[in-house]
Amino acid sequence: MIDKTKLLGDERREVLLNLLKESRNPLTGSELAKRANVSRQVIVGDITLLKARNEPILATSQGYIYIQPMENREIHEKIVACFHKPERAEEELNLLVDLGVTVKDVKIEHPVYGDLTASIMVSNRKEVKNFMEKVNSTNATYLSELTNGVHLHTLSAPNERLLNEAVEVLRQANLLMEN
């Protein structure tokens, strides 16, 4: 815990920002609330205000992450179109992370709302397991269920070769949407 007393406004947001910057793992709103001695709702508001100040904070299913600058590290990205039933989501994610690829998000094209994107940010099997447990424990539906299984993923990897391997693995598993 930061302190037994409640931290107020700007001071609390600076402490939260430092906690996020120093953490190697995602921090949940509940964890941050406990440390700041405030409610989770206050933390959600604080994170919104920090994002409005252009702080690179990402909300994931595992918690909040401060996106560190990528100094001197080349990252390659590729968007892939996938098509499968919800039962194959965990398989799809594990195939990708096993290659050393990060699945950053999922996107769909909704007939009313247009493009919808949700952060996933999984890079290893433990993160996939946590993501799947969260989906299952909350009875959440996958965005792809709104589009009968059609969805996009933004993949990132340290080199283009891994991204090409990811596409081939998805193709071989009949998870890739092709012409």
C-alpha positions, 0 to 999 in steps of 0.5 A: 500500500502507498499509504493509509491515507487517501492520495488526492488528485494529481498526486495520486495520478503521478503515483499511479503513473510511476507504479505502472512505469515500474511494473513489468506486469499488468496491474489491475484496477483493484490492485491500484485502488488498494495501493492508493486507498481509493475505489476502483472507479476512482482508478478508472477515472484516473487512468482516463485522465492520464490517457487524456494527457497522452500517457501510453497506458493500455487497458488489457484483460490482465490489467493496465500496462504502461507502454515503454518506448521501443528505443533501438528495438525494431518491431514488425507488425502484420494484420491477419484476417481470421475465421473460426468458431469461438471454441478455437480462440485459445488454440489460435492464440497459443499457436501464435504466441508459441512462435514468439508473436504477440497478439495485440488486439482483435478487430471486427467490422460491426454493421452499426458501429463500424470498426471495433477494436479490443486489446488482447496483448498476449505474448505467452501461454500464461497470458493466453491462459489468463485471458481465456480464464477471464473470458470464461469467468465473466461469460464474455462473448468474443467480438468475432461472435458478432461477425460469425467468426470473422475478425482481424488480429494485429500481430507483432514480432521482432522480425518479418520471418516470424510474422510470415511463419504465423500466417503459415501456421494459421493457414495450416490450422484452417484459421486464416481467412483467405480468398 
